[in-house]
Amino acid sequence: MPNDPNPADIRLRGLTREDLPALFEWYQDRRVADRLVGGYRLRGRDEAISYMQKWLEPSSATFRLIIVDAADQRLGLTILSGIDLANRSAELSIFIGPQALRGKGLGKAAVRLLLDHAFLDIGLNRVELRVLDDNVPAMRVYEACGFVAEGRMRQAAFKQGRFADVILMSILAEDHRRLQPATASATT
Ligand SMILES: CC(C)(COP(=O)(O)OP(=O)(O)OC[C@H]1O[C@@H](n2cnc3c(N)ncnc32)[C@H](O)[C@@H]1OP(=O)(O)O)[C@@H](O)C(=O)NCCC(=O)NCCS
């Protein structure tokens, strides 16, 4: 990638079949896989890509969105899952794919875009997430975007051969409105 993408220029777009090889490569990086709360399984490329095909099917409960720069270069993945329109809540997850692009403000910008979509387009009231208790960079990003820690889920994940505590965090629409008054005022 010639220049580092500017966080102000990134956008989210729906996942396509052409994105799956990049996703496979990103999931090979243990610095990503070991930080995600979900389990990890080694798969071959063909098996993994065939498994991911089902992510392309339309779903009202899960949105997988690729983070791209102004030139549509793929930067990472964000997911809004468990979308519950009765309780108007969902769960967020994210990673930045290329290691060289982590720590440059892209994660924070992408979380803010996903929260705008969740609160201002879909009309959700609560977005929550789960993060491993030693994932300091991720927690910094979530706090900067308005998430607050709600509690510690003891030994809720099994990572790298040991149980790890998981922190449950959430943000409400009213928190987001307070932090992003310029965008939020467009719909209020
Ligand atoms: C977590 C992740 C999405 C954040 O995206 P990012 O683009 O790297 O994050 P940003 O650059 O926007 O912000 C990172 C913040 O963490 C801080 N940080 C980075 N490394 C740190 C460290 N070792 N200790 C403390 N803070 C650290 C940065 O200073 C920055 O905070 P600041 O803006 O207050 O200075 C990305 O690092 C990633 O994909 N990590 C691997 C997968 C992962 O952990 N996903 C989240 C699972 S819950």
The ligand as a Tripos MOL2 file, in Angstrom:
@<TRIPOS>MOLECULE
LIG
   48    50     1     0     0
SMALL
NO_CHARGES

@<TRIPOS>ATOM
      1 C1         -8.2110   -3.3060   17.9550 C.3       1 LIG1
      2 C2         -8.0860   -2.6580   16.5870 C.3       1 LIG1
      3 C3         -9.3430   -2.8810   15.7670 C.3       1 LIG1
      4 C4         -7.9100   -1.1350   16.8050 C.3       1 LIG1
      5 O1         -7.7350   -0.5130   15.5560 O.3       1 LIG1
      6 P1         -6.4650    0.4380   15.3310 P.3       1 LIG1
      7 O2         -6.6100    1.0870   14.0080 O.co2     1 LIG1
      8 O3         -5.2250   -0.3570   15.5690 O.co2     1 LIG1
      9 O4         -6.6960    1.4670   16.5280 O.3       1 LIG1
     10 P2         -6.4280    3.0350   16.5840 P.3       1 LIG1
     11 O5         -5.1500    3.3450   15.8900 O.co2     1 LIG1
     12 O6         -7.6650    3.7320   16.1250 O.co2     1 LIG1
     13 O7         -6.2990    3.2620   18.1670 O.3       1 LIG1
     14 C5         -5.4540    2.4190   18.9350 C.3       1 LIG1
     15 C6         -5.3430    2.9910   20.3390 C.3       1 LIG1
     16 O8         -4.6760    2.0570   21.1850 O.3       1 LIG1
     17 C7         -3.4820    2.6560   21.6640 C.3       1 LIG1
     18 N1         -2.5000    1.5750   21.7600 N.ar      1 LIG1
     19 C8         -1.9400    0.8950   20.7580 C.ar      1 LIG1
     20 N2         -1.1240   -0.0580   21.2680 N.ar      1 LIG1
     21 C9         -1.2060    0.0500   22.6180 C.ar      1 LIG1
     22 C10        -0.6270   -0.6580   23.6890 C.ar      1 LIG1
     23 N3          0.2030   -1.6780   23.4910 N.pl3     1 LIG1
     24 N4         -0.9690   -0.2890   24.9520 N.ar      1 LIG1
     25 C11        -1.8150    0.7350   25.1700 C.ar      1 LIG1
     26 N5         -2.4110    1.4390   24.1810 N.ar      1 LIG1
     27 C12        -2.0950    1.0830   22.9270 C.ar      1 LIG1
     28 C13        -3.1260    3.7150   20.6690 C.3       1 LIG1
     29 O9         -2.2910    4.6960   21.2430 O.3       1 LIG1
     30 C14        -4.5370    4.2550   20.3510 C.3       1 LIG1
     31 O10        -5.0650    5.0320   21.4060 O.3       1 LIG1
     32 P3         -4.9760    6.6470   21.3820 P.3       1 LIG1
     33 O11        -5.6560    7.0780   20.1120 O.co2     1 LIG1
     34 O12        -5.7140    7.0200   22.6330 O.co2     1 LIG1
     35 O13        -3.5460    6.9860   21.3700 O.co2     1 LIG1
     36 C15        -6.8190   -3.1960   15.7960 C.3       1 LIG1
     37 O14        -5.6440   -2.8900   16.5170 O.3       1 LIG1
     38 C16        -6.8830   -4.6810   15.5250 C.2       1 LIG1
     39 O15        -7.4280   -5.0920   14.5310 O.2       1 LIG1
     40 N6         -6.3030   -5.4930   16.4310 N.am      1 LIG1
     41 C17        -6.2980   -6.9460   16.2600 C.3       1 LIG1
     42 C18        -7.7020   -7.5750   16.3960 C.3       1 LIG1
     43 C19        -8.4620   -7.0440   17.6110 C.2       1 LIG1
     44 O16        -7.9120   -6.8960   18.6900 O.2       1 LIG1
     45 N7         -9.7630   -6.7890   17.4060 N.am      1 LIG1
     46 C20       -10.6650   -6.3490   18.4860 C.3       1 LIG1
     47 C21       -11.2050   -7.5490   19.1940 C.3       1 LIG1
     48 S1        -12.3160   -7.0760   20.5190 S.3       1 LIG1
@<TRIPOS>BOND
     1     1     2 1
     2     2     3 1
     3     2     4 1
     4     2    36 1
     5     4     5 1
     6     5     6 1
     7     6     7 2
     8     6     8 1
     9     6     9 1
    10     9    10 1
    11    10    11 2
    12    10    12 1
    13    10    13 1
    14    13    14 1
    15    14    15 1
    16    15    16 1
    17    15    30 1
    18    16    17 1
    19    17    18 1
    20    17    28 1
    21    18    19 ar
    22    18    27 ar
    23    19    20 ar
    24    20    21 ar
    25    21    22 ar
    26    21    27 ar
    27    22    23 1
    28    22    24 ar
    29    24    25 ar
    30    25    26 ar
    31    26    27 ar
    32    28    29 1
    33    28    30 1
    34    30    31 1
    35    31    32 1
    36    32    33 2
    37    32    34 1
    38    32    35 1
    39    36    37 1
    40    36    38 1
    41    38    39 2
    42    38    40 1
    43    40    41 1
    44    41    42 1
    45    42    43 1
    46    43    44 2
    47    43    45 1
    48    45    46 1
    49    46    47 1
    50    47    48 1
@<TRIPOS>SUBSTRUCTURE
     1 LIG1         1 GROUP 0 **** ****
